[in-house]
Amino acid sequence: MKLWLVRHGQTEANVAGLYSGHSETVLTTRGIQQAQAVGEMLKAAPFDKVLCSALGRAQHTAKLIVAGRSLTPEVEPLLNEMHFGDWEMRHHRDLQREDAANYAAWCADWQNVVPTNGEGFQAFSLRVEQLITRLHTMNDAQNVLLVSHQGVLSLLIARLMQMPSASLWHFLIEQGAWSMLERFDNFVTLRTLNNRAPWQANLLPAV
């Protein structure tokens, strides 16, 4: 199975530097152009299934990528970004004033401290593990496009490659690009990360 990973296009919250886990924030003009560009890059990719998060920015991106194809993106809430609770749509400078103690604790120990009224990293990691279980049991598709978010896709790569959860920081997922992993019986290979070239059959070297 090949897993094709795409982060949603740029949003208004991205531009403003706000935490936007479960909050709705629309794609900017640039974000729409990024999604359309990825669609052009991947127009020859043989997708069997398209999964996207339940958040509007991911759904919009997915629809733009597969526009013109007989594919309908399937909403999968397990692909949702981490929920930041009271910190949603807030800038870090605001949180340093308004929720200083908990924000400082979270910055110092993000794996264990939970954002105020939000989703902790341990719960988020469990959700990504549930996503991996679903992918491992998905035998009816060989090429699956996943349109999601920075945190989800970074952690997904790390865990599929059997790396510790904290290794997600090694995998920055850029907007306007595509990545791909290939799953074999006993291991997963990261074939390409943040690619901006058009995909062609047999373009990537064989393992």
SULDA-V355227 format. One record per backbone hydrogen bond with DSSP energy under -0.5 kcal/mol. CO is the residue of the C=O (numbers start at 1). NH is the residue of the N-H. If there is no record, write none. Layout:
# SULDA-V355227
<<CO/NH> <CO/NH>>
This chain:
# SULDA-V355227
<<1/183> <2/4> <2/144> <3/5> <3/181> <4/146> <5/179> <6/148> <7/176> <10/28> <11/15> <12/16> <13/17> <13/18> <14/17> <17/92> <19/89> <26/12> <28/32> <29/33> <30/34> <31/35> <32/36> <33/37> <34/38> <35/39> <36/40> <37/41> <38/42> <40/43> <41/199> <42/45> <45/47> <49/145> <50/74> <51/147> <52/76> <55/58> <55/59> <56/60> <57/61> <58/62> <59/63> <60/64> <61/65> <62/66> <64/67> <66/69> <69/71> <71/73> <73/75> <74/52> <76/79> <77/80> <82/84> <83/119> <84/87> <85/88> <87/90> <90/19> <91/94> <91/95> <92/96> <93/97> <94/97> <94/98> <95/99> <99/103> <100/104> <101/105> <102/106> <103/107> <104/108> <105/109> <109/112> <109/113> <115/118> <116/86> <118/120> <120/124> <121/125> <122/126> <123/127> <124/128> <125/129> <126/130> <127/131> <128/132> <129/133> <130/134> <131/135> <132/136> <133/137> <135/138> <137/139> <142/2> <143/48> <143/49> <143/145> <144/4> <144/146> <145/51> <145/147> <146/6> <146/148> <147/53> <148/8> <149/153> <150/154> <151/155> <152/156> <153/157> <154/158> <155/159> <156/160> <157/161> <158/163> <159/162> <164/167> <165/168> <166/169> <167/170> <168/171> <170/172> <171/173> <172/174> <174/7> <174/177> <178/195> <179/5> <180/191> <180/192> <181/3> <182/184> <182/189> <187/184> <189/182> <189/191> <192/180> <195/178> <200/203>>
